[in-house]
Amino acid sequence: MVNKRTVIGLLLCMVLALAGCRENTAPAKTAKEESQSKMNVVISETAADTGSETETAAGPKIENLDGLDAGTVISPEDIEGGELDNYFVSYTIDDDLFKRIYGLSYKEDCTIPREELRYLKVLHYGYDRQIYVGELMVNAELAGDFLEIFRALYENQYEIEKMLLVDDFGADDNWSIENNNTSAFNYRVSTLDGVTLSNHAFGRAIDINPLHNPYVTYYDWGMDTYFDESIPYMNREDSSLKHMINHEDLCCRLFIEHGFTWGGDWENPKDYQHFEKIE
């Protein structure tokens, strides 16, 4: 008769033998596989230090200004690495834009064919140092000049508080001025005589930061008057104020370099906000 202890001992040996087999079922790595494993560790460590080799540099999130409304704030990171020309663009006046301006800046009796006008989108710095989408309506012949000037102003972080079509203010110059808005085309008569067409009517004039750069008439007895006394213009005699255009100002220098004349050089009245180019 077989002893019970002997049977139990034999069973334990069998169990241990089976467990050992299971632990050693994985085949041993070949020399080639061992070498490849070590290489993968090195590549993994390198990627952790320098970033993935397949990762490419991130491009701008906003590649152009199409579809962006004027007044939109742009983050510098959203355009970093982008081609600057894509943010200073001239467009023809399509039907949707024409509907926006018709009856306002483009009066029903306007004699200027819309084909002679261009709609510009640009970037500019605001008084708050943020970057904004700006818009202008100008004469087609001067579109290149305006784009070059406003690109240079942007690159030098020149501050313009607002740059919206005057149509956003009902094509009312006073309302636009009260909002310190920079604008160009508006089919209207000249403030000089109230009869002849202004150069704004042809898209050949622009008014910049008008609250700091008013239209002023001087009289023989020493008095002066602003175009509209109800508008709170800034005091140009206060040298501590920024945004006042003079001959040393970058904006003035750029426009003059491009063949524009400055209203601040007129004898009487003086229109410090105004630049125009006739031919």
Beta strands, then each sheet from edge to edge (+ up, - down):
strand 1: 73-74
strand 2: 89-91
strand 3: 117-125
strand 4: 131-139
strand 5: 205-207
strand 6: 215-218
strand 7: 224-226
strand 8: 261-262
strand 9: 270-271
strand 10: 274-276
sheet 1: 1+ 4- 3+ 2-
sheet 2: 5+ 10- 8+
sheet 3: 7+ 6- 9+
end
